[in-house]
Amino acid sequence: MAKDAKAEADGAVAAPVKSRKKLLIVIIAVLVLVLGIGGAGAYFLLKPASEYDEEYADAPRERAKPAKRKKADHNAPPVYVALDAFTVNLVPENGDQYLQLILSVEVEDQQVDEQLKQYMPKLRNDLTLLLSSKKASDLITTDGKKSLANEIKERINSVLDPAGRGKNNDWPVKEVLFTSFIIQ
């Protein structure tokens, strides 16, 4: 009888241990499966572009070509393009100072407006770098603002016309106008 009680006690202990092992094996198998699926998904989502190029090597590639400009009609009304607001940290002089700038540019024609939209990420990057390299004391004066407008015009024109074919009077962007200029 003592043996039967001991056997029953061993059987009761053995059953939960086996079910725990099974549960642990199931959990590990599910984790391995989830990690495998996640890894495969990450591979396909983050697959380098060079591997895509091999798959689509026969597909024709188009590259954006600079638009051919025609002679500007000096009697045509001006075309203005408003750019999104820029907010940047200025070079610190008296603590943190910020510049919020909204500007519009006068362009030759609608074709340059489309070209501006095409190059907008590069333009925003270049202008943000330019603006964040300035000091508030340099921008407060009228001459400082005029100088900044000329620098912005040159940056935009260098992106739109990298070969520098345009001359000062024949650039795609004719003028930069500040719509809002706030220094805090």
C-alpha positions as CSV (number, residue, x, y, z in Angstrom):
1,M,0.0,0.0,0.0
2,A,2.8,2.3,0.7
3,K,4.2,1.5,-2.7
4,D,0.9,2.4,-4.3
5,A,0.7,5.8,-2.6
6,K,4.3,6.5,-3.6
7,A,3.6,5.4,-7.2
8,E,0.5,7.7,-7.3
9,A,2.6,10.6,-5.9
10,D,5.3,10.0,-8.6
11,G,2.7,9.8,-11.3
12,A,1.1,13.0,-10.2
13,V,4.4,14.8,-10.3
14,A,5.5,13.2,-13.6
15,A,2.3,14.3,-15.5
16,P,2.8,18.1,-14.8
17,V,6.5,17.9,-15.7
18,K,5.7,16.3,-19.0
19,S,3.0,18.9,-19.8
20,R,5.4,21.7,-18.9
21,K,8.0,20.3,-21.2
22,K,5.4,20.0,-24.0
23,L,4.3,23.6,-23.4
24,L,7.9,24.8,-23.4
25,I,8.6,23.0,-26.7
26,V,5.4,24.5,-28.3
27,I,6.4,28.0,-27.1
28,I,9.9,27.6,-28.5
29,A,8.6,26.2,-31.8
30,V,6.2,29.2,-32.2
31,L,9.0,31.7,-31.4
32,V,11.3,30.1,-34.0
33,L,8.5,30.2,-36.5
34,V,7.7,33.9,-35.8
35,L,11.3,34.8,-35.9
36,G,11.8,33.0,-39.2
37,I,8.8,34.7,-40.8
38,G,10.0,38.1,-39.4
39,G,13.5,37.5,-40.7
40,A,12.2,36.6,-44.2
41,G,9.9,39.6,-44.2
42,A,12.8,41.9,-43.2
43,Y,15.0,40.4,-45.9
44,F,12.5,41.1,-48.6
45,L,11.6,44.6,-47.3
46,L,15.2,45.6,-46.9
47,K,16.5,43.9,-49.9
48,P,19.3,46.1,-51.5
49,A,18.4,47.9,-54.7
50,S,21.2,46.2,-56.6
51,E,19.3,42.9,-56.3
52,Y,16.2,44.6,-57.8
53,D,18.4,45.9,-60.6
54,E,19.4,42.4,-61.5
55,E,15.8,41.3,-61.6
56,Y,14.7,44.2,-63.8
57,A,17.9,44.8,-65.8
58,D,16.0,44.6,-69.1
59,A,13.5,47.3,-68.1
60,P,14.1,50.7,-69.7
61,R,15.4,53.4,-67.3
62,E,14.5,57.0,-67.5
63,R,16.5,59.7,-65.9
64,A,15.2,63.2,-65.3
65,K,16.6,65.5,-67.8
66,P,17.0,69.2,-67.2
67,A,14.2,71.0,-69.0
68,K,15.2,72.9,-72.1
69,R,14.5,76.5,-71.5
70,K,13.2,78.8,-74.1
71,K,13.8,82.5,-74.2
72,A,11.9,84.3,-71.5
73,D,9.1,86.5,-72.5
74,H,9.7,89.7,-70.6
75,N,6.1,90.8,-71.1
76,A,4.7,87.7,-69.5
77,P,3.4,88.0,-65.9
78,P,5.7,86.8,-63.2
79,V,5.4,83.2,-61.9
80,Y,5.8,82.9,-58.1
81,V,6.3,79.6,-56.3
82,A,5.7,79.4,-52.6
83,L,7.9,77.1,-50.6
84,D,7.0,75.4,-47.3
85,A,8.2,77.0,-44.1
86,F,11.7,76.4,-42.8
87,T,12.4,76.3,-39.1
88,V,16.0,75.9,-38.1
89,N,18.3,76.5,-35.1
90,L,20.7,79.3,-35.7
91,V,24.3,79.3,-34.6
92,P,24.1,80.1,-30.9
93,E,25.2,83.5,-29.7
94,N,22.9,84.3,-26.7
95,G,21.4,80.9,-26.0
96,D,19.2,79.0,-28.4
97,Q,17.8,81.0,-31.3
98,Y,15.5,79.9,-34.1
99,L,14.7,81.2,-37.5
100,Q,11.3,80.6,-39.1
101,L,11.3,81.5,-42.7
102,I,8.6,81.3,-45.4
103,L,9.7,82.3,-48.8
104,S,8.5,82.5,-52.4
105,V,10.6,82.5,-55.5
106,E,10.1,84.2,-58.8
107,V,10.8,81.8,-61.7
108,E,11.0,82.1,-65.4
109,D,7.9,80.0,-66.3
110,Q,5.7,77.1,-65.2
111,Q,8.3,74.7,-66.4
112,V,10.7,75.8,-63.7
113,D,7.9,75.4,-61.2
114,E,7.7,71.7,-62.1
115,Q,11.4,71.4,-61.9
116,L,11.4,73.0,-58.4
117,K,8.9,70.4,-57.3
118,Q,11.0,67.6,-58.7
119,Y,14.1,68.7,-56.8
120,M,12.4,69.8,-53.6
121,P,14.0,67.3,-51.2
122,K,17.5,68.4,-52.3
123,L,16.5,72.0,-52.2
124,R,15.1,71.8,-48.7
125,N,18.2,70.0,-47.5
126,D,20.6,72.5,-49.0
127,L,18.6,75.5,-47.8
128,T,18.2,74.0,-44.3
129,L,22.0,73.6,-44.1
130,L,22.5,77.2,-45.3
131,L,20.0,78.7,-42.9
132,S,21.3,76.7,-39.9
133,S,24.8,78.0,-40.5
134,K,23.8,81.7,-39.9
135,K,23.9,83.8,-36.8
136,A,20.9,85.9,-35.7
137,S,23.0,89.1,-35.6
138,D,23.9,88.6,-39.3
139,L,20.3,88.2,-40.3
140,I,18.7,91.1,-38.4
141,T,19.8,93.8,-40.7
142,T,18.3,94.6,-44.1
143,D,21.7,94.0,-45.7
144,G,21.9,90.6,-44.0
145,K,18.4,89.6,-45.3
146,K,19.4,90.8,-48.9
147,S,22.6,88.8,-48.7
148,L,20.7,85.7,-47.5
149,A,18.2,86.1,-50.3
150,N,21.0,86.1,-52.8
151,E,22.7,83.1,-51.2
152,I,19.3,81.2,-51.4
153,K,18.9,82.2,-55.0
154,E,22.4,80.9,-55.9
155,R,21.8,77.6,-54.0
156,I,18.5,77.0,-55.8
157,N,19.9,77.9,-59.2
158,S,22.9,75.7,-58.7
159,V,20.5,72.7,-58.1
160,L,18.2,73.6,-61.0
161,D,21.0,74.4,-63.4
162,P,24.1,72.5,-62.2
163,A,26.1,73.1,-65.4
164,G,25.9,76.8,-64.7
165,R,24.6,77.6,-68.2
166,G,22.5,80.5,-67.0
167,K,24.0,83.8,-66.4
168,N,22.9,86.2,-63.7
169,N,20.1,87.5,-65.8
170,D,19.1,84.1,-67.3
171,W,18.9,81.9,-64.1
172,P,15.8,79.8,-63.6
173,V,15.1,81.6,-60.3
174,K,15.1,85.3,-60.7
175,E,14.3,86.5,-57.2
176,V,13.8,85.2,-53.6
177,L,11.1,87.0,-51.6
178,F,10.6,86.6,-47.9
179,T,7.0,86.1,-46.9
180,S,7.7,85.6,-43.2
181,F,10.9,86.1,-41.4
182,I,10.9,85.4,-37.6
183,I,13.9,85.1,-35.3
184,Q,13.3,84.0,-31.7
